[in-house]
Amino acid sequence: MKSFRKLISVVTIALVTILFGCSKPTPIKALIISGQNNHNWQVSHQAIQQILDNSGMFITDIALTPPSGGDMNTFQPSFHEYDVIVLDYNGDRWSEKTDKAFLEYVQNGGGIIVYHAADNAFAEWKEFNQIIALGGWEGRNEKSGPYCYFVNGNLVLDSAPGSGGSHGQQREYVMHGRNHEHPITQGLPTNWMHAQDEMYDSMRGPANIKDLLYTGKADTATGGSGREEPLVFTVDYGKARIFHLMLGHAGNTLEENPAMQCVGFQTLLLRSAEWAATGKVTQPVPTDFPTEQVVSLRKDYGKSVYSKEIKHEGFHPPRAPRTDLPSLRKLHYPLPGTPHYAMCSSEYPHRYFHPHGITR
């Protein structure tokens, strides 16, 4: 009898192991905030969505604000429903209610990616500037915090007077690795060639950088500061996991978008999104990662790569476009008198419509 009970226990444990141990991980829920920007947000937010969704690790929603001058009280994303928030926004200040909800999400340990010109936003919002660590333009100066640059193995904080935010001509440039132990950069080359892009320099702010991951030399020959500038880093802000990615200036179209088609950029975005959401990175280093001399592009934002090769434990097939929602495919933001389908429709919450199909 004891032997029979023991056998039953062993079989039960084996079945549980098979059923639960072999199940696929739950997809990471990501939300992209966009809708206003001095950059081409119509391209950038679609590229970010494609990179995340094509990887098979994420289910990505998009929340668009009303256009500039619109009623920001209608913009009320449910931040708490997501594992990671990607900020692709630089425009009108959100409502007080939305500000509060965003801060609660971050302060409760939420995952944040500050993408490119999102660090231009909200120069007068103290908490937001602590969340991004460094920002530029929009009136930033010595009152916003020091300049921050890399010299002889150390970050230098420079309180000299002057405006914050600048960049030279777009060009290809080498990224210089400064931390090989962080999950996001572990296994990546120390130096690699980034595709044609802006290189931000002379950024200012609280400079509460936690892990400096990559820097780049802002060449004076192309209008840069001449300093080694922090371009990729995490931010020290309470329990939150915050990643700041200054790369990725959007091109004119999804097809002409080298900075975001760069495999280096896409890899950093994917790895940082997983890390911000979970605290770990399970993705291997791509075999087509750029070298120090040669740029590498995925012009389809990884679609062909991930459809053929499943190389990481979090992979699940990307979703097909939704076809069961209203046909508003040409709308990038709500027009006067129409529902705000970016985030504020009670009938279709968390839905966004774009020219390539309708997604959740």
Secondary structure, DSSP 8 states (H G I E B T S, - for coil): -HHHHHHHHHHHHHHHHHHHHSS----EEEEEEES--SS-HHHHHHHHHHHHHHTTSEEEEEEE---TTS-GGG----GGG-SEEEE---SS---HHHHHHHHHHHHTT-EEEEEGGGGGS-TT-HHHHHHHS-B-STT--GGG--EEEEETTEEEEE---S---EE---EEEEEEE--SSSTTTTTS-SEEEEEEE--EES-BS---EEEEEEEEE--GGGT--SSEEEEEEEE--TT-EEEEE------SSSSS-HHHHBHHHHHHHHHHHHHHHHS-------TT---SS---B-TTTTHHHHHH---STT-------B-SS---TT-SS--TTS--TTTT-SSSTT-EEETTEEE-
